[in-house]
Amino acid sequence: MEDDKKTEQQQKQQINIELTDEIAEGIYSNLAMIAHSNSEFVVDFIRLMPGIPKAKVKSRIIMTPDHALRLLQALKDNIEKYEKAFGKIEGGKDAPHFPMNFGGTLGEA
């Protein structure tokens, strides 16, 4: 009987997520700019191509501070799992460093 209740509770908590073909293809991004206010974080995913002075924002995600923290924790967890499986990620040395300002407080990833 208790197992039936657990299964019923799990079904009630289950979220159905739809992934369209267009979204499933994904968008390539090699630069992210992060800005925030007291109520939201804005993450712009950008494609920066060599030799082209103009980069395009390919996607903008706006989220609450609480969700931004959960995203950070999920990324940390996934990076740890990745490094256990494939070895340490040696990144960040070639990240672009130039002034970019879209207004507000900025971060870079």
N, C-alpha and C positions, 0 to 999 in steps of 0.2 A: 504494500500500500504506500509506504513512504517513497519507494522508487518511482511510483506513478506520479506522486506529487512533485518530485524533483524534475521529472521529465516534463510535466505540465508547466512548471515554473520556467524551465529553460525555453520551452516553446513560446511562452508569453514574452520572454526577454529577448528572443531572437529578432534580429533586424534583417530584413530583406534588402539587399543593396543591388541596384541595377547598374550595370556597366554597359553603356552603348558601344557599338563598334568604333565610332569616331573617337570616343574618349579612351577606349582600350588601346588605340594606336599609340597614345602618349605624345608628349611634346619634348623635344630635346632642349635641355637648358644646361649651360655651363657656368652660370653666374646667378646669384640670388642677392637681391637688395632687400633689406628688412628695415621697416620704419614702424614706429609705434606711437600711440597716444595713451591716455590713461584708460581707455576702454577697449582698444583693439590693437592687433598686430597686423601689418600689411606686408606680405611677402610677394615681391615681384620676381618671377623666374624669367631670365634673360638669356638670349642666345647671342654670344659674342663670337664673331667669326674673324679669323686672322686676316689682316690686310684690309678689313672693312671698318672704317672709323665710326660707323653708326650701328649701334646694337639695338635690337628690338625686344621689348617686353613681350613674351609669348603667353604668359599667364599671370594673373594676379589673384592671390588667395588672401582673404580677410578673415581673421579669427579672433576669438576672445583670448585674453591673457591666460585663462585656465586651459584652453585648448592648445595654445602655443606651448605651455609647459608640458602637457601630455605628449605633444608631438616631439619635443626635445627628448623626453624620456624614452619614447619609442625609437627615435633615431639612435640614441646611445645604445639601447638594447640590441638593435639590429646591427649596428656597427661592431659591437662586441661579438655577436654570433658570426658575422661575416669574417672578422679577423681570426676567429678560432678555426673556421673552415678553410680560409684562403690565405692567411698571413696578414701581417700588419699593413695597413694602408699608409703609403708614404706620400701624403698629399700636402698641399698648401704652399709649397715652395714656389710654384710658378703662378700663383694666383695674381690676377691683375691688381695693380695698385695705382690708381689715378683718382683724381677728385671727381666724384659723382655726387650730385646733390639734387634730390627730388623734393626737398622740404622735409622738415621734421627730423627726428632723431634717427640715425642710420646705423645699420649693422651690415655685415657683408658675409656671405657664405660661398 
